[in-house]
Amino acid sequence: MRRLNWLGVRILYKRKCDFTGEDLITFYHPSLPIKVYRQDIWWSDQWDPKDYGRDYDFGRPFFEQFKELNDAVPKCALFTDYATIVESPYCNAATAQKRCYLCFKSITGEDCAYNHFTLRMNNTFDISYSSDCELCYESLNLRKCNRIFFSQDLEDCHDIWFSKDLIGCSDCVGCVNLRGQSYHMFNEKLTKEEYQKRFAEFDFGSAKNVEEMKKKAYEFSLKYPRRAFHGVNNTNVLGDYVYNCRNAQNVYFVADSENLKYSHQFISGGVNNSYDFTYFGAKSEWIYDSVWTGYNENNVKFAVWNYRNHDTEYTFACHSSEYIFGCVGLRKAQHCILNKQYTKEEYEVLVSKIKERMMASGEYGAMFPVALSPWAYNESTAFEFFPLTKEEAISKGFTWRDPDPKEYRDATITLSDNIKETGDDILQAILKCEACGKNYQIIGKELQFLKRFNLPIPRHCPLCRDRARIKLLNPMATYNRTCAKCDRGVQTSYSPDRPEIVYCENCYQQEVI
């Protein structure tokens, strides 16, 4: 929860650029008393973060001084690898996005919208926690898939609807636990001709029909056992959604990594020898108690939004730097403390003294206090995985952002049940989310995709849709329960009070693989 509170990715606002005076889109609330720069300005040489450097005062707490520096140094409007973003101005926590819209925590995407935590996607919409997919919609935890709709936990599949836990399958509707199969409906084997005839009888362009099929598919899935753990090719691993890892304990959504503990959400693998590390990895090692850090990072402690650094401590938004301590917004810097430049010898002596003082006061050794985060709890990723009420969040020391008191507009169009009855005039319409009441819109490429695959107009805003998908993921927790077949004890992210049938690895493979 503590590190996730520093992942304020999804909620965007309009405010003024403090360098140019023009409007910009950012994830910093307009009421925050900070400076925010347009991305191209922030990454340029038109300003120098070292101008905000200051002396360290041994008579005051470190975090008090860091907060003052952090409040003073201008912030980048969005946290992206800006040079790789092409025609994708509304994406955040993103790299290599081309013609994408409202994609978050995403690396390498083209012609996508509303994706969250994705890697190498092409022409996908409303996809979460997935990689290497094309032409997929409203699904999560997909790997190497094509033309997947309303499904979860699939690998190497294509042309799948309303299904769960399939590998190497194609042309299936409402199926569970299949391997290498095709032309199945609710696990019933059909001929190709019979499958195509039955499929033609469905009309998934109807919102009513889609909701009925979702409910039917979920109830059907409860008849089949769940594997206690999502993952393959692991050795000595505890957690969930773990792939090709070794010696990793209490990890979640991690791939191609080793020697980890209490770490999660590595969108790109190759993370080694790290502890208490949250998002996003990408060939980094020796990372401790940090978040939103990656791209060949090495020996980094207590960091937020750092790329390509080594030997740094207590840094925020610093990139391509080394040997810096308590700094904000530096790029290609070395031997700095509170953004002030020192010689190598001066730096080493002063850092040693600062750490000694911080240890004596109890400040050293942990991530920044949550009170320093510019994002309220309900603006952050923490809220998505560990939802709290306002009162609960405040009692734990987090801040809270009350909803904007402005009244949202009523919808300017009445949605038809079926996409066949929807015209291009919807592109100029204002829609109102049936869940939260916020306004949203349909964009051109989205409408084109929905019509191509005969899919209904979504009734909820992109944020509510994504949070509904996240609720379908297993939690970041481990429980002790027994295998429903052999009574052997298993550690699993399925809590004992959940309705799913859970099998140990051996029993699951005997029945499913």
N, C-alpha and C positions, 0 to 999 in steps of 0.2 A: 504493500500500500504506500509506503513512504517514497520509494523510487517512482512508482507509477504516478504519483501525484505531480511529478515533474514532466510527465508526458501529456501535456495539454495540446492535443493535436487536432481534434475534430471540430471544435467550435470556432467559427470565423466571424470577424466583426469588420465593420468599416470605420476607419479613423484617418486622420491626416498624417501624411509623411512630414516629419519634423525637419526635414532637409529641404524639400521642394514645396511643401504646403498643399500638395495635391492629395486627393482621396486615394486610399489604398486598402487592400484586403489583408487582414492580419489575424493572428490568433491571440493578440493582446487586447484585452477589453479597453474601450476608449477611456474609461475612468481611471486607469492605472497612471500614476504620475511619473511616467517614463517617456523617453524619446524613442520613436520607432521610425526607421528608415526603410525606404523602398529597397527591394533586394539588390538591384544593380548598384545602387548607391552604397549600400552597406558593404558589399564585396569589393568596392572600388578603392582607389587611393585618394578619393576626394575628402577623406577625413582620417584621423589617426587615433586609434584607441589609446595609444600611449599618452595622448594629451590629457587623459583623465587620471594618469598615474599619481600616486601619493605615497608618502612615507608610512611605514607601519608604526603604530602607537602601542608600545608594550603596556601602557596603562589602561587599555581598553580591550574588550573581548574581540577575538578575531572575526566572528560572524557579524558583529555589529559593524565593523569596518568594511567587511566584504559586502554587506547589504548596501551601504552607502555608495560603494563603487559600482555595484550592480545596478542600482537605481540611476546612476549618472551616465553610464556608458550606453550609447544608442543601441537599440535592439534591431535585429533583422526582422522584417515584417513576417516572413515565413521561413521556416527552417528547411531548406532544400539544398541539394547540391546544384546550385543555381545555374551553373554553366551547362548542365545537362538537361535543363527543363526547356521544352520547345512547345510553344502554343498551349501551355497548361498552367494558366495563372492562378487557378483555384486549387492547386494541389499542395499538400504540406507533408513534411517528413518524407520527402520523395526525391528520387534520383532517376534520371533518364526516362522522363515521361514525355511523350510526344502526342499532342492533340488529345490530352486526357482532361477530365473534369471531375473535381471533387474526389480525387484519389489520395489516400492517406497511408503512410507507412508502406510505400510501394517503391519497388526498384524495377526499372525497365518495363514500361508499358506503352502501348500504342493504341490509340482510338478506344480508350476505355473510359468508364465513368462509374463513380460510387464504389470503387474497390477499396479494400482495407487490408493491410498486411499481405501484400501480394508480390510475387517475383516472376518476371518474364511473362507478361500477359498481353494478349492481342485481341482487341474487339470483345471485351468482356464487360459485363455490367452487374453491379451488386454482388460481387464475389469477395469473400473474406477468407483470410488465412489459407492461401492457395498459391501454387506455383506452376509455371509452364502450361498455361491453358489458353484456349482460343474459343471464341463463340460460346461462352458459358454465361448463365444467368441465375441469379438468386440462389447461390449455393456456397458451401464452405468446406474447407479441408479437402481440396482437390489437388491432385498431382498428375501432371501430364495427361490432361483431359481435353476433349473437344465436344462441343455441343451437349452440354450438361445443363439440366434445368431443375431447380427446386430439389437438390440432392446434397448429400453429405458423405464425407469419408470415402472418396473414390480415387482410384489410381489406374492409369492407363486404360481409360474408358472413353467411349464416345456414344452419342445419341442415347442418353439416359435421362429418365424423368422420375422424380419423386422416389428416389432410391437411396439406400444407405449401405455402406461397407461393401463395395464391389471392387474387384481387381480384374483387369483384363476383359471387361465385358462391353457389350454393345447392344443397342436396340432393346432396352429393358424399361419397364414401367412398374413402379411400386415394389421393387425387389430389394431383398436383404441377403447379405452374406453369400453372394455368388462369386465364383472364380472362373474366369475363362468361358463365360456363357453368353449367348445371344438369343434374341427373340423370346424373352420371358416377360410375363405379366404376373405380378404378385407371386413370383417364384414358380409359376406354371410354365413349362416348356411348350412352345408353340412352333408350328412351321412358319417359315418366312411369310408365306401368303396369308396365313391366319392372323399372324401378328399385325401385318400391314392393314388387314381388313378391320381388326378390332381398333387399332390405333386411329384409323380414319374416322371412327365413330366418336372419338373424344373431341371435345372442343375446348382446348385450353386457352382460347382467346377470351373466355368468359371468366371474370373475376370470381363469380359464384362457384363455377366448376373447379377452379384452381383451389379455392379454400376447402371445398369438400374433398378433393383428392388429397390435399395435405393431411387432413384429419384421418382419412382412410389409410393412407400410407403409414402414418405414425402408429395408429392402433395395430396395424398389421406387423410393424417392426417389433412391437413388444412381445410377440410370440416367439421371437428368435433370440438366441443367446448373444450377448455382447462379449467381445474380448476385453479382458480386464485393463488392457493397455493399448494405446494407439502408437505403433512404431514398428520398425524392422531393423535388422542388422545392428543390434546393440549388444554391448557387453558391460555388465555391472552398472545397470541404469535403473533409476527410480524417478518416476514422473509421468508425463503423458505427452503425446504428440512428439515423440523423440525418434530420430532417424539417423542411422549410421554414426552412433556415438559410443564412447567408451569412458568408463569411470565418471559418470555424471549422476549426481544425486539431487533430488528435488529440483528437477528442471522441467520446462514446459515450452513446447514449440521450439525445439532446438534440433539442428541437423549438422552432420559432418564436423563434430567437435569432440573434445576429450578433456578430462580432468576439470570438471566443473561442479559447482555446488550452489544451490539457491540462485539459479540463473534462468532467464526465460526470454522468449520473443526475439530470437535471432533470425531476422529475415533472410540473412545470408550467412552461411556457415563458416567453418574454419576458425572457431573460437576455442582457445586452449588455456588451461591453467588459470582459470578465473573464478571469482567468488562474488556472490551478490551483484550480479551484472544483469541489467535489464535493457534489452533493445540497443543496438541492432546487429553488432558483430562485424561481419565482413573481414575475416582474416586478422583478428586481433588476439592478443594474449597478455596474460598478467594484468588483467583488469580487476579492480576491486571497488565495490560499492559505487557503481556508476550507472548512468542511464543515457540512452540516446547517443551511443558512442561507437565508433567503428572506423573502417577503412585503414587497416594496418596500424591500429593503435597498439602501443606496447608500454607496459609499466605505467599505467594510468590509474589514479585513485581519486574518488570523489568528484566525478566529472558529469557535466550535463551538456549535451550537443557538442561533441568534439569529434573532429575528423583528422586522421593522419598525424597524431601527436605521439610523443613518447616522453616518459619521465616527467609527468605533470601531476599536480595535486590541487584539488579545490579550484576547478576551472569551470567557466560557463561560456559556451559559444566561442571556444578557441580552436584554431585550426592550423595544421602544418607547423606546429611549434614544439619546443622541447625545453625542459628545465624551466618551467614556470610554476608559480605558486600563488593561489588566490587571485587569479586574473580573469578578466572578462573581455570577450570580443577581440582577442589578439589573433593575428595571422602572421605566420612566418617569423615568430619571435623566439627569443631564448633569453634565459637568465633575467626574468622579470618577476617582481613581487608586487601585488596590487597595481599592476600595469606600469610600474616604474622600472626602468632599465638599470641593471647592475652589471658589473664585471663578473666573470665566472667565480672568482675568489670571493667577492663580496656576497654574491648570491648564496654560495654554499654555507658561509658563516651565518648569514642572517636567517636563512631557512632553518638551519639547525636550532638557532635560538628561538625562533617563532614556534617551532614544533615542540620544543621543550616547555615553553610557556603554555601552549595549548594543552599538552598532556597534563600539566599541573592543574589547569582549570577544568579539565574534563571535556574540552572541545574537540580534541584531535581523535581521529579514528573512526568517524562515521560521516555519512552523507550530510549535505546541507539540511538544516532544520526545515520541516515542511512549511513553517511560517514564512520562509523566504521565497517560496515558489510563487511566481506571478500568476499561476493558474489555480482557481478554486477547485475544490475536490470534485464537484459535479461538472467541471469542465475537462477533467482529466481521464486518462485511461483507468485510473484506480476505481472510478465510479462504475465503469463498465464491468469490471470483474469482481469488485467488492462493493456493491451498492449500499449506501448508508442514507439515512434521513438527514436533514439539515442539522437537527439537534445532535444526532450521533456523530456526525462529522466534526462539528464545532467542539464537542466534548473531547474529541481525540486530538485537538489542536489544529485541525484543518480549517481553511476558510471556505466560504460558500458563496456562490453567485446566484442571487434571486433572479427569476426570469425577468426579462425586459417588460416593464409595465405597459408598453405600448400595446394597443389592440391590433391583433392580426386581422387582415382583411378577409371577408368572406370569399369563398371560391367564386370565380367569375364564370364558371362553366359547370354544368352537371355532368358528371362522368357517366358514360354509358357502360353497361355491364360488359360488353364485348368490344374488343379492339376493332372488329369489322365495322362497328358503328362510329368509330372515332376518326375525325378528319384532321387536316393539318392546322385548323384553327386552334387546336389545343396548345400549339407552340406559343401562342400569344396569351394563353389563359393563365390565371393564378389559381393554384390548387390549394386546398387546406387539408393538412394531415388529420386523419381520423383518430390518431392516437394522442398527439400533443397539441394540435390546433395551429401549428406553425404553417406558414405558407411555403410552397415549393413550386417548381416548374418542371416541365418536360422539355428536354433539349432535342434538337433535330436528329442527331445520330442515335439517340435513345429511341425515339419514335420509329425511326427506320428499322432498328433492330427488333422492336416489339412487333411491328407489322410483318417483318420477314419471317419470324418464328411463331406468329399467331399467339402473342402473349398479351395479357390485359394491362392497362395502365395501372401502375402501383397506387394504392390508396393511402400510403404512408410516406412521410418525408424520408430522404436518404438516411438521416441520422437514426430515426426510429427503425428503419429497415435493418440497418447494420447492427444496432443494439439487439434487435430480435434474433439475428443470426448468432451473435456472440452468446446469447443465452442458451443456444443449442450446443455450444462447446462444453466439454467437461470442465469442471472448475480447477483452479490452481490449488489443489488440495489432494491429500492421500488418505485413504481410509482402509481399515482392516475389515475384511469380510470373507466369507467362505465361498468357494466355487459351488455353484448351484448343482453341479453334476457329481463331483467326487468329494465334496466337503473339505477339500484342502484349503488352507488359509491363503488368501491373496491380498496384495496391496494394490489398490485401485483408486482411481478418481471418481468412481461411482459410489456415492454415499450409500450406506445400508438401507436408508429409507426410500431410495429411488425404486421405481417399478421395473427397471430392466433386469433381465436374467443375465447374470455375470458368470463367465467361465474362466477358469485358469488357462494358461497358455496351452498346456498339453491337451486338455479336453476340447478347447476351442479348435485346435488344429485337427484333432481327430474327426470332428464333426463338420468343419467348414472347409479346410484347406484341401 
